[in-house]
Every structure is written in structure tokens, then in C-alpha cells.
Amino acid sequence: MPPRRPLPTVQEAAEILSRRRSKPPRRSAPPAGRSLAPVLKVLEERFGQGPGQLQLKWGEIVGETLARHTEPVKLVKARGNAPGTLELRVAGPAAAIVQHQAPDILKKVSLILGEGTITRLRIVQGAVRAHAARPQAIRRRPKGPLDAAAEQALAEGLADQPEGPLREALIRLGRETLRGRSG
């Protein structure tokens, strides 16, 4: 048996510890996306993409007009491999239109989620939230006044009309028509 080495003194221990770290340096946590990606991939394969994917393309599926009055809420999976149900929130009387177009909607949803993923629509009436992903109505800039030459040509064209509401309406119509050509 080799001879035992004597323990260092307090001063020697302090010097050793000052030169050498007793714990490894802390590493920062990895990005959450990198850690969650494998878990989310497994969940997506098992349960499907969910209504988030549908909300992004909802305007393409049902059309912009109907998309303003409807939104996909959730996908309800049936037990086993049975097809599920898509729950839609519909504002007021648009429910009748959605019910009428249900087969077409189901076909288009099947293109995105996969054939046989859902076979039924469940319509729930309620207020529909506006989504940032959903394109809003395009706002048009107000057009400026007509230039003097166009205004004069319009006045000359309507010179034979008698004064009154009909002439005023024709002037407004002429201005809007001429503004539309220039813009």
C-alpha cells in the first residue's frame, strides 16, 4: 500500500480552489423551438395539424366573403382511426349557407389536412373574431378633385340638362367616372 498523502492545509486548499473551478460553468438553455420541435412533430403526426393550419388558408377554402362570417375552432378526433369533426364558429344567418356548402368545404379541407381526416362539420353559432392572418378589406385612398379641364368638359357635357337633383346626380356620377379613369 502506497503511503498516504497528507491533506492540504487551509491556505493550500484556498489556493487550489481559486485556480480551479469546483463546478462546471452554467450553459444557457437551448432555444425552446429546437427542444419542442421533435415533440410537436410527434403530436402533429398523432393528432393532425389542428385548426391553426386551416385558419391560415380559410379564405382560400370557403372564399373571402364567407371567411368573414366563419372561422374554424377545433378538430375533434374520433376514437381509433375514425374520421373526425371540424367545429366551425359561424356568425348568424351564414350558418344556412355553410350547411348548404358543407360537402364542398369538406372536400377542400381534405386537400389540406389529408383525405379522410374529417367527414363532418359541426356548426356553432357565435361571434367570429377577426384574425390578423385573414386579409381585411382593402382600403382605397380617396381620390382628389378633378383637374380644371376635366371639370369644364363635364360641365359642358351637362349644359343642356335643367338645374335640379338629376343634374347634380349626373355631375357626381361624371366626376367619379372620370376619377376612376385617371387613378
TAGI-V149896 format. One record per pair of residues at least 4 apart in sequence whose C-alpha atoms are under 8 Angstrom apart, sorted by the first residue. I is the first residue (numbers start at 1). GAP is how many residues later the second one is. If there is no record, write none. Layout:
i->I gap->GAP
i->I gap->GAP
This chain:
i->8 gap->4
i->8 gap->5
i->9 gap->4
i->10 gap->4
i->11 gap->4
i->12 gap->4
i->13 gap->4
i->14 gap->4
i->15 gap->4
i->16 gap->4
i->17 gap->4
i->17 gap->5
i->30 gap->4
i->30 gap->5
i->31 gap->4
i->32 gap->4
i->33 gap->4
i->34 gap->4
i->35 gap->4
i->36 gap->4
i->37 gap->4
i->38 gap->4
i->39 gap->4
i->40 gap->4
i->41 gap->4
i->42 gap->4
i->43 gap->4
i->43 gap->5
i->44 gap->4
i->44 gap->5
i->45 gap->4
i->47 gap->30
i->48 gap->65
i->49 gap->4
i->49 gap->64
i->50 gap->4
i->50 gap->24
i->50 gap->25
i->51 gap->4
i->51 gap->21
i->51 gap->22
i->51 gap->23
i->51 gap->24
i->52 gap->4
i->53 gap->4
i->54 gap->4
i->54 gap->18
i->54 gap->55
i->54 gap->58
i->55 gap->16
i->55 gap->17
i->55 gap->78
i->55 gap->79
i->56 gap->77
i->56 gap->78
i->57 gap->4
i->58 gap->4
i->58 gap->5
i->58 gap->9
i->58 gap->13
i->58 gap->14
i->58 gap->76
i->59 gap->4
i->59 gap->5
i->59 gap->7
i->59 gap->8
i->59 gap->75
i->60 gap->4
i->61 gap->44
i->61 gap->47
i->61 gap->48
i->62 gap->4
i->62 gap->5
i->62 gap->43
i->63 gap->4
i->64 gap->4
i->65 gap->4
i->66 gap->4
i->66 gap->28
i->67 gap->4
i->68 gap->60
i->68 gap->62
i->69 gap->21
i->69 gap->22
i->69 gap->25
i->69 gap->59
i->70 gap->18
i->70 gap->19
i->70 gap->20
i->70 gap->21
i->70 gap->24
i->70 gap->58
i->71 gap->17
i->71 gap->18
i->71 gap->19
i->71 gap->57
i->71 gap->58
i->72 gap->14
i->72 gap->15
i->72 gap->16
i->72 gap->17
i->73 gap->13
i->73 gap->14
i->73 gap->15
i->73 gap->16
i->74 gap->12
i->74 gap->13
i->74 gap->14
i->75 gap->9
i->75 gap->10
i->75 gap->11
i->75 gap->12
i->76 gap->8
i->76 gap->9
i->76 gap->10
i->76 gap->11
i->77 gap->5
i->77 gap->6
i->77 gap->7
i->77 gap->8
i->78 gap->4
i->78 gap->5
i->78 gap->6
i->78 gap->7
i->83 gap->33
i->83 gap->34
i->83 gap->35
i->83 gap->36
i->84 gap->33
i->84 gap->34
i->84 gap->35
i->84 gap->36
i->85 gap->33
i->85 gap->34
i->85 gap->35
i->85 gap->36
i->85 gap->37
i->86 gap->32
i->86 gap->34
i->86 gap->35
i->86 gap->36
i->87 gap->34
i->87 gap->35
i->87 gap->36
i->87 gap->37
i->88 gap->33
i->88 gap->34
i->88 gap->35
i->88 gap->36
i->89 gap->34
i->89 gap->35
i->89 gap->36
i->89 gap->37
i->89 gap->38
i->89 gap->39
i->90 gap->4
i->90 gap->5
i->90 gap->33
i->90 gap->34
i->90 gap->35
i->90 gap->36
i->90 gap->37
i->90 gap->38
i->91 gap->4
i->91 gap->34
i->91 gap->35
i->91 gap->36
i->91 gap->37
i->92 gap->33
i->92 gap->34
i->93 gap->4
i->94 gap->4
i->95 gap->4
i->95 gap->28
i->95 gap->30
i->96 gap->4
i->97 gap->4
i->98 gap->4
i->99 gap->24
i->101 gap->4
i->102 gap->4
i->102 gap->19
i->103 gap->4
i->104 gap->4
i->105 gap->4
i->106 gap->4
i->106 gap->12
i->106 gap->13
i->106 gap->14
i->106 gap->15
i->107 gap->4
i->108 gap->4
i->109 gap->4
i->109 gap->5
i->110 gap->4
i->110 gap->5
i->110 gap->6
i->110 gap->7
i->110 gap->8
i->111 gap->4
i->113 gap->4
i->130 gap->4
i->143 gap->36
i->143 gap->40
i->144 gap->35
i->145 gap->34
i->146 gap->4
i->146 gap->5
i->146 gap->29
i->146 gap->32
i->146 gap->33
i->147 gap->4
i->148 gap->4
i->149 gap->4
i->150 gap->4
i->150 gap->28
i->151 gap->4
i->151 gap->24
i->152 gap->4
i->153 gap->4
i->154 gap->4
i->154 gap->17
i->154 gap->20
i->154 gap->21
i->155 gap->4
i->155 gap->16
i->158 gap->9
i->158 gap->12
i->158 gap->13
i->161 gap->6
i->162 gap->5
i->163 gap->4
i->163 gap->5
i->164 gap->4
i->165 gap->4
i->166 gap->4
i->167 gap->4
i->168 gap->4
i->169 gap->4
i->170 gap->4
i->171 gap->4
i->172 gap->4
i->173 gap->4
i->174 gap->4
i->175 gap->4
i->176 gap->4
i->177 gap->4
i->178 gap->4
i->179 gap->4
